[in-house]
Amino acid sequence: MAKKAPVTSIEWQQTLCQTGQAEALKRQITQSFKQADVLAGEADDDINASSHAIALHACGDLHLHLIKQAVEKQPAEVTISPCCYHLTRQSTYLPCSKLGQKSSLKISKQVLKLAVSKQATSGKRQARLSELGSIMAFGL
Ligand SMILES: C[S@@+](CC[C@H](N)C(=O)[O-])C[C@H]1O[C@@H](n2cnc3c(N)ncnc32)[C@H](O)[C@@H]1O
């Protein structure tokens, strides 16, 4: 059964917020849009113990920021669909877990990018590199 809880959507681009807000009004959905820079911490206060924090296709540092905020604020529920792992300010991947931090494995941005290279649209070489990247990154 669908939940009827109000939704606050956070987005950096003002025009997307305005378009989303207009659509929500038209469809009579209790969804509000807030223009904010997540990476500057402008949406940190939107996460609290009773919230369900959701990140859909949150690129690189965006989903990492949510993971760190979730650890700190302990929201009731967290749903993350990460993408574009390579879009990060770090030069190499920095694992969040203590176990990962102890690992000697260093994953470059180039290898991280392979994780989101589409097999359906890529050529044989790209598909092979993508598979190789998964093996290197995750030991598959
Ligand atoms: C890959 S899109 C996903 C959009 C939407 N969640 C979806 O699933 O279709 C990533 C979105 O994050 C927004 N974004 C990028 N950097 C941001 C930031 N620092 N703060 C807030 N939003 C940001 C972009 O403008 C873009 O709309």
The ligand as an ORCA input file, in Angstrom:
! r2SCAN-3c Opt
* xyz 0 1
  C      21.698     11.870    -11.708
  S      20.601     13.188    -11.277
  C      19.289     12.320    -10.446
  C      18.035     13.130    -10.370
  C      16.812     12.406     -9.770
  N      17.018     12.091     -8.379
  C      16.487     11.167    -10.545
  O      16.582     10.045    -10.015
  O      16.136     11.268    -11.713
  C      21.494     13.998    -10.001
  C      20.827     15.302     -9.545
  O      21.574     15.818     -8.455
  C      21.586     17.219     -8.566
  N      22.731     17.720     -7.810
  C      24.045     17.696     -8.193
  N      24.818     18.238     -7.244
  C      23.982     18.615     -6.225
  C      24.193     19.248     -4.977
  N      25.419     19.595     -4.565
  N      23.112     19.472     -4.193
  C      21.862     19.108     -4.603
  N      21.600     18.502     -5.782
  C      22.655     18.264     -6.589
  C      21.678     17.489    -10.046
  O      21.243     18.793    -10.365
  C      20.787     16.385    -10.611
  O      19.464     16.821    -10.771
*
